[in-house]
């Protein structure tokens, strides 16, 4: 265990599971590991997989050594990500939009502005291929899951649960609050990469039909990509759905 309350656990012979205090710390830890790997200062690891409050390191050449090193490691904050954001246009008007707005204490129009103003980041992926858990609204705008999940949520549904925003890549049961829909293709097995979103990707949601923002790149259906605040093109764990 580290001084900050982080735990490093052995998983099998060649893996480590790092447990962290919250999502923000997990994102920072994951980003720090990726920076170290890119710089060649991270001991050999085959795969690094973030989740809501854990990071799994699989295929570790020397687990004992790396566990001891991570015990006292401070990764620092998540750096600003360079490059353009993936932009996803949304037709706002989902069946739960009014309820979400009421939970936030704002009008439906203001709720849309809040969602489109934020810049999101994919914290981790899971539940279904192509489903990303996006942070950016902050705990102030966290919303509860529905008391009774829907038996079927349409593909392309843009939804909120807890502090996360997500887009359903395919039709499935789900208990998130639905605020809109998009034509974005989140998962295409014939595309490389197949997932439109991956951990660390910057994302902005725009209101469908409105001009895009400078510094963002639209995502075309079937192809790869070419916050707290108030104001926001087309188009995969822990946390539930």
Secondary structure, 3 states (H helix, E strand, C coil): CCCCCCEEEEECCCEEEEECCCHHHHHHHHHHHHHHHHHCCCCCCCEEEECCCEEEEECCCCHHHHHHHHHCCCCCCCCCCCCCEEEEEEEECCCCHHHHHHHHCCCHHHHHHHHHHCCEEEEEECCCCCCEEEECCCHHHCECCCCCCEEEECCCEEEEEECEEEECCCCEEECCEEEEECCCCCECCCCCCCECCCCCCEEEEEECCCCCCCCEEEECCCCCECCCCCCCCCCCCCCCC
